[in-house]
Amino acid sequence: MAKDQGANAPAARRPKGAARPTPPAKPGAAGAASRAAAPAPPKTPFNPTQFAREVRAEGRKITWTSWKETWITSTMVFIMVAVTSLFFFVVDIVLRALVQLLPQVDVLITYVSRLLGLAG
């Protein structure tokens, strides 16, 4: 389990066939009206300096890959791109050859049907 899930982990699952717990009662219209009338707390203004500090702090928490890992991963991607492009090149050649054979197959079918007396 991840570190941040300790306190917020869901409770144990209920047994199969057990009744579902009843949800808490919803507040009536009076409760909703009183919440709507309450003023919202004032929003703090945007502080670019504080934002930059928080971004740098989060950046320090990241586990960056090493140069060796980056090089190996980039090489593997290049190899897979080359293999995939070669595969599609071969498939393209085969399909092109099959399409070029279609008129010859049509002539062959017409010739055989005339020999057998099937053409009218």
JOJOWO-V150624 format. One line per field, one symbol per residue. phi: phi as a letter, one per 40 degrees, with the letter a starting at -180 (. if undefined). psi: psi as a letter, one per 20 degrees, with the letter a starting at -180 (. if undefined). A space follows every 10 residues. Layout:
phi=???
psi=???
//
This chain:
phi=.cdccdcccc ccccccgccc cccccccccc cccccccccc ccccccbccc cccccccccc cccccccccc cccccccccc ccccccdccc cccccccccc cdcccccccc ccccccgccb
psi=qqhiighjqq rqqqqpiqqq qpqqpqqahh ghhhhhhpqq qqpqqpohgg ghghggghhh ipoqqrhggg ggggghgggh gggghgghgg hggghggghh ighhhggggg gghhhikhq.
//
